[in-house]
Amino acid sequence: NIPESSSLWNNIAMCFFGKKKYVAQAISCLKRASYLSPFDWKILYNLSLLHLTMQQYASAFQFASTAITLRQDCAPLYMLLAVSLSDLDQAENAELAYQQALDLSPMDPNIITNFAIFLHNRSQSKKAAKLISKLSKIIPGNPDVDKEIVDTVKKLSVALNVGDRIVAENEKSMKKSKRNKDKDGKE
């Protein structure tokens, strides 16, 4: 007897996806989840993400677009849409999607970083530098910012001649946070 829970199939799919070896199984599970709950935007988000990973940009676009029709206030959906549009050589529409994502979530380091990379790759370095400077207000003191984002911002800030101030401030803040945790743990 196969469970008829879309959430269960979605979670199984993302476990396969996390292993990075079972892409076919992940797609199969997500398709089953989508069949069981065709209007669940989270499943469509995951399908878009998986198709982006597999470099199937048209499918990623389709799933992200459908998810957006169901959940128009979710910034990460617009970011997935932007990435897929960019890979489909739809730069103008990709920029609009990134801008929509940024409008919905102006402090999201993932969106800002991806948008800055996109702009930099399109020779819009001034706009990219503005976004990287915006990160200088977000990253320092925020231990929740992924290390990969910090590393990417560091490389991008060098490429844009913005400097390493952002990363240096974040590293200093993270050390201070660690000292405070150590101190609190000893008491």
N, C-alpha and C positions, 0 to 999 in steps of 0.2 A: 504494500500500500504506500503510494508516494504522497508525501505531505503536499497540501495545496496552499501553502503559505508563501506569498510573494516575498515577504520580508526574509524568510528563511532562505529562499533561493537567491535573493539579492546578497545576503550575508555570505553564503557559501561561495558565490561567484567572486566576491571581493577577497575571500580567503585564497582562492585559486590565483586571483590577480596579484595578490601580495607575494605569492611564491614565485611569480614571474616565469613559471615553466608550463603552466597549464592554461594558456590563453584560450584554447578551443573549449575547454571545460567551463571557463569563466563566461565566455560568450553564450554557451549553451544554457548555463544556469540563469544568466541575466535575461535571455530571450524567454525562458520559462517564467521568470518573475514578471516580465513585461506582459506576457500572455495572461497571467493571473490577475495583474493589476495594470491595465494599459494606461491609466491616468495617474500613475505614481511618478512624480517628477524626479524623485531620488533615483529610481531605477533607470530612467532615461538619462540622468546625469552620469551615472556609472557606465552606461552603454556608450555615451559620448566619450568619456574619459578612456575607456578601453579601446575604442576605435582610434582615438588620437594616438595612443601608445602603439597601435599596430600600423600607424601611418595610413589609415583608411579615412582620409579627411572628409570626403563627401558624406560618408556614413556618420562620422562624428558631428558634422554640421547638422545633418538631419535630426539626430537625436537631441542635440543641444537646442535647436530651433523648436522642436516639439515640446521639450521641457519648459522652455521660456513661455510658450503659450499657456502652460499650466501654472507657472510660477514666475511672474514678471518682476518680482522684487528681489530676486536672488542674484547677487553680483557674480558669484563664481560661475553661474550658467553663462553669463555674458562673456566672461573670460574664456571659457571653453569655446564658445561661438567665435570669439575673436581669433583664438589660436587656429581653429579649423579654417576660418576665412583667410587668414594670413597664408596658411599652407596651400590654399586653393588659389593663390594669387589674386585675392580680392582685398587689396590693401586698404582702400578707402572705407569699405564696409567693416573691415577688421578694426580700423581706427575708431569708427563710430561705436562698435561693440565694446572696445576697451574703454572708451569714454563713458559709455552707459554703466559699465561695471564700476568705474571709478566714481561716478556720480552716486551710485547706490551704496558704495562702501569706500569712502575717500581715505580711510586710514588702513586699508588692508595691504600689508607689505607684499603679499604674493601678486596682487593685481598691479600695484605700483611698479614692482620690479619687472614683471612681464611686459607691461606697457612701455616702460623705459627701454627695455631691450628691443622691442618692436620699433620704437621711434629711432633708436640709435642705428638699427639695421636699415632704416629708411632714410638715413642721413638727415635726421631731424634732431641733431645733437643738443641744440638749445632747449628744446622741449624735454628731451630725455634728462638733461642735467637738472632742470627744474624739478622733475619727479624724484630724481635721486636726492636732491637737496631736501625735498619734502620728507624723505625717509629719515633724514637726520633728526627729525622731531619724533619719529616713531620707534626706530630701532633702539636707541640708547635707553637702557633701563627696562627693556622688555625681554625678559629671558624666554618668552614663548616664541620669539622669532626663530624660525628654523635656521640652523647653521648653514645650510645650503644657500638660503637667501642672503645671509650675511656675506658669505664667500662670493656670491654672484655680484652683490652690490659693491664689494671691494674691487673686483675686477672691472666692473662697469664704471665706477668712480675714477679709476686710474685712466681708463680709455677716454673718459669725458673730461679729464683734467679737473675733476671736482675735488680730488684729494682723498686721503684716507681718514679724514676727521670722523666720518660716520662710524666706520668700523672701530677706530681707536676708542671712541666714546662708548660704543657698545661693549667692547672687551673690558674696559675699565669698570663699567656698570655691572657686568656679569661677575667680575672678580669681587666687587664690593658686595653683591648679592650673595655670593658663595661664602664670603667671610661672615656675613650676618647669619647665614644658615648654620655655619660651623659654630659660631658663638652661641646661637640659640640652642643648638644641639648639646653643647657642653654644660649648659645651666641646669 
